[in-house]
Amino acid sequence: MGTKGKYATATEKRRFVWTRVIWPLILELGENTFTLEQYQKKRDTVCTGKDVVMASRGLASLTQKRVLIKEGNMYSIHYRLIPYLRVNAECDYATAIHESSVY
């Protein structure tokens, strides 16, 4: 059968990383920033094998989409996602993309 296109694959990687690694890490830390080392530690507890490569590409893709902002060794979530963190609310991938793309 057919395979996914490159845009669908990129979305799948971003969705995976956001829902399984980044948002749980943000809630766990209780802060809107995290280091690359914190991300890698969380990723390693969640991912195995090829998932690690997917997670790396997903992190880069989320940065390109401006859901995450990278400054040196630190990453922070888009400022419009901070209210979700403050109330420990679930913030799914669709919400994160929507909030970070609204100007």
Beta strands, then each sheet from edge to edge (+ up, - down):
strand 1: 33-35
strand 2: 68-71
strand 3: 74-77
sheet 1: 1+ 3- 2+
end
